[in-house]
Amino acid sequence: MMLAEDTNNQFDKVASVPVGYAGSQAVYSTWATKYEEDMTNMGYNGPRQIVALMHAALGGVTDPSSVRVLDVPAGTGMVGSELQKLGYTNADGLDANPDMLKVAENKQVYQRLIEAKLGTGQLPVDLEPNMYDAVLLVGAFSQNGTHLPCKCLEDLVQITKPGGLIIVGTGSETLQSDVGAALVATLQDLQERALLSIIDKTTRSGYFRDWEGTFFVCRVTS
């Protein structure tokens, strides 16, 4: 698939090049209106794959609209669109970038949009313990560490109902990086502390570019 050079540069800047958190957010702000088109052209299927896994893990729920879901980071609403297709209309989206959230708002696929940064040691005021049946994170952790910090998973355990799901999806390239190692270590630590249980680890082809995607399906136990 032929891609414009600047399209690749936009992704690589925020995923692998060490631009820092502020630099990555600046790239996302300028990229927001073209983000979804570019990512689709690069073969990004992570949003569809994570929603399908959630649907399967919920065991054929009869009323998807009763399931309260949080999408982190929501970006322009790609996961929200996939949720809506399956009837999961009670979804919120959280992202630190206001320009990405403006695009998501226009799609009307979330009940609420929350502009906040996780992993600061304090929950955003819009979030409370035991709010969500499922929390989805796909593409949340980048190779250069400029997206979410892995420690945010402890925040997400707090806001997920006991017995609820946290599903994390990431590409093979990220999983093989230092950030990927930190992600696995964080999930294992949360499991050892009996805060969640990793009930499935699965790989999907066609996640993004020529990467496979690895998904950790976790059930909150606290």
C-alpha positions in Angstrom: 0.0 0.0 0.0 1.5 3.3 -1.1 1.4 6.0 1.6 2.3 9.7 1.6 5.6 10.2 3.3 4.2 12.7 5.8 1.5 10.2 6.8 4.2 7.7 8.0 6.1 10.5 9.6 3.0 11.6 11.6 2.6 8.1 13.1 6.3 7.5 13.6 6.7 10.8 15.4 4.2 9.9 18.1 4.9 6.2 18.3 8.7 5.7 18.0 10.6 9.0 17.6 11.5 10.5 21.0 9.5 13.7 20.8 8.3 13.7 24.4 4.8 14.0 25.7 4.2 17.6 24.7 5.7 17.0 21.3 3.4 14.0 20.7 0.4 16.0 21.7 1.3 18.8 19.3 1.5 16.2 16.5 -1.9 14.8 17.4 -3.4 18.3 17.4 -2.3 19.0 13.9 -3.1 15.5 12.7 -6.6 15.2 14.3 -8.7 15.9 11.2 -6.8 13.4 9.1 -5.9 10.8 11.8 -8.7 8.3 11.1 -8.2 8.4 7.3 -4.5 7.9 7.6 -4.7 5.2 10.2 -7.3 3.3 8.1 -5.1 3.6 5.0 -2.3 2.1 7.1 -4.4 -0.9 7.9 -5.3 -0.2 11.5 -7.8 -2.8 12.7 -7.1 -2.6 16.4 -10.4 -0.9 17.3 -12.5 -3.5 15.5 -10.5 -6.3 17.1 -10.7 -5.1 20.6 -14.5 -4.5 20.5 -15.0 -8.0 19.1 -12.9 -9.5 21.9 -14.9 -7.5 24.5 -18.2 -8.7 23.0 -16.9 -12.3 23.1 -15.7 -12.0 26.7 -19.0 -10.6 27.8 -20.6 -13.9 26.7 -23.3 -12.9 24.3 -24.8 -10.0 26.4 -28.5 -9.6 25.5 -28.6 -5.8 26.0 -25.4 -4.2 24.9 -26.7 -0.7 25.7 -26.7 -1.7 29.4 -22.9 -2.2 29.4 -21.0 0.9 30.4 -17.7 1.1 28.6 -14.8 3.5 28.8 -12.5 3.9 25.7 -8.9 5.1 26.7 -7.5 7.0 24.8 -10.5 7.7 22.7 -8.8 9.8 20.1 -11.2 10.5 17.2 -13.6 7.8 18.2 -12.6 4.8 16.2 -13.4 2.4 19.0 -16.6 4.3 19.7 -17.7 3.7 16.2 -17.1 0.0 16.5 -18.9 -0.2 19.8 -21.9 1.6 18.3 -22.1 -1.0 15.4 -22.7 -3.7 18.0 -25.2 -1.7 20.1 -22.8 -0.7 22.9 -24.2 2.9 23.0 -23.4 3.5 26.7 -19.8 4.4 26.2 -17.6 7.2 27.3 -14.3 8.4 25.7 -11.3 9.7 27.6 -8.3 11.4 25.9 -5.8 14.1 26.8 -6.0 15.9 23.4 -8.8 18.3 22.9 -8.4 18.5 19.2 -8.8 14.7 18.8 -11.9 14.8 21.1 -13.5 17.5 18.9 -13.5 15.1 16.0 -14.9 12.3 18.2 -17.6 14.7 19.5 -18.8 15.2 15.9 -19.3 11.5 15.4 -21.7 11.2 18.4 -20.5 7.8 19.4 -20.0 8.5 23.1 -22.3 9.5 26.0 -19.5 11.6 27.6 -16.1 12.9 26.5 -13.6 13.3 29.2 -10.5 15.4 28.6 -7.9 14.2 31.1 -4.5 12.6 31.5 -4.2 9.3 33.5 -1.3 8.1 35.5 -0.8 11.3 37.5 -1.5 9.6 40.9 -5.0 11.1 41.2 -8.2 10.1 39.3 -9.7 12.8 37.1 -12.7 14.5 38.8 -15.0 12.9 36.1 -14.1 9.4 37.1 -15.2 7.5 40.2 -14.6 4.0 41.6 -16.6 1.1 40.1 -18.1 3.1 37.2 -17.5 0.8 34.2 -18.3 -2.7 33.1 -15.4 -2.6 30.6 -12.4 -0.4 29.9 -10.7 -0.7 26.5 -7.2 0.4 25.7 -5.9 -0.1 22.2 -2.9 1.8 20.9 -2.6 3.3 24.3 1.1 2.5 24.9 3.7 3.7 22.4 7.3 2.5 21.9 8.7 5.9 22.9 6.6 6.1 26.0 4.8 9.4 25.1 1.3 8.0 25.3 -0.2 6.6 28.6 2.2 5.5 31.4 1.7 1.8 32.3 0.9 2.9 35.9 -2.4 4.3 34.7 -3.7 0.7 34.7 -4.0 0.9 38.5 -6.3 3.9 38.1 -8.4 1.9 35.6 -8.7 -1.0 38.0 -10.3 1.5 40.5 -12.9 2.7 38.1 -13.9 -0.7 36.8 -16.6 -2.7 38.6 -15.5 -5.9 40.4 -15.9 -8.6 37.8 -15.6 -6.1 35.0 -13.2 -6.2 32.1 -10.0 -4.3 31.2 -8.7 -5.2 27.8 -5.4 -3.9 26.5 -4.3 -4.3 22.8 -1.0 -3.4 21.4 1.1 -4.0 18.3 3.9 -6.5 18.1 6.5 -3.8 17.6 5.4 -2.1 20.8 5.2 -5.3 22.8 8.9 -6.0 21.9 10.0 -2.6 23.2 10.9 -1.5 26.7 7.4 -0.1 27.0 6.0 -3.5 26.1 8.1 -5.1 28.7 6.9 -2.6 31.3 3.2 -3.2 30.2 3.5 -6.9 30.8 5.3 -6.4 34.1 2.6 -4.0 35.3 -0.2 -6.4 34.3 1.6 -9.3 36.1 2.1 -7.1 39.2 -1.6 -6.2 39.3 -2.4 -9.9 39.0 0.0 -10.9 41.8 -1.6 -8.3 44.0 -5.0 -9.9 43.2 -6.4 -6.6 41.7 -7.1 -8.3 38.3 -6.8 -11.7 36.6 -5.4 -12.1 33.1 -8.1 -14.5 31.7 -6.8 -14.5 28.1 -3.8 -13.4 26.1 -4.5 -13.7 22.4 -2.8 -12.6 19.1 -4.6 -11.2 16.1 -3.1 -10.8 12.6 -3.8 -7.7 10.6 -3.6 -5.4 13.6 -1.7 -2.6 11.9 0.7 -2.4 9.0 2.3 -5.8 9.0 2.1 -6.1 12.7 0.2 -8.7 14.7 -1.7 -7.4 17.7 -1.5 -8.9 21.2 -4.5 -8.4 23.5 -4.7 -9.0 27.2 -8.2 -9.7 28.5 -8.3 -9.0 32.2 -11.1 -9.4 34.8 -11.0 -7.0 37.8 -11.1 -8.9 41.1 -10.8 -6.1 43.7 
